[in-house]
């Protein structure tokens, strides 16, 4: 859950920084890709935990 919040904040911060011209478009794209990767990793970790719980392998 913490990683999802970090990814969300990274996306919001990137949009704000881009809007006030603190970063360039290329850096914004890289940050969006990074945030997306963090979000996907977090989703996969949650899925693995739920599958382990379902199988009884706490």
N, C-alpha and C positions, 0 to 999 in steps of 0.2 A: 504494500500500500504506500509506503514511503517513497519508493521509486516512481510510482505513478504521480505522486504529488510533485516530485522533483522534475519529472518530464513536463508536467503541465506548467509549472513555473518557468521552466526554460523556454517553452513555446511562447508564453505570454511576454516574458522579458525580451525575447527576440523580436517579437512584433513591435513592442514599444520602442526598443532601441533603433529599429529600422525606421520607424515613423519619425523619430526626432533626429535622424541622420547621424547616429552615433556609430553605426556599423554599415558596411556595404552589403549589397545583395548577395554576393558570393558567401560571405561569412554567415549571413542569415540562413542561406540554404544549408550550409554545413551544420549549423546549430539545430535546424529543424530535423535534419537527418539523424543527428545525435539524439535529440529528444525522442524521435520515433523509435530508434533502436532501444533506448532505455525503457520506453513504454512496452515494447514487444517482449523484452527480457523479463520485465516485471510480470506481464501476463503469463508467460511460460512458467515462471517460478510459481505463481499462484496455481496454475493448472497442475503442475507436478505435485504440489502439496496436497491438493484436493484428491488427486488420484491415489496418492500414498495413503491418505486417510480412508478412502473408499476401500482400498485393499487391506487395510489394517496394519500397515507398516509405519507406525508412528516413529 
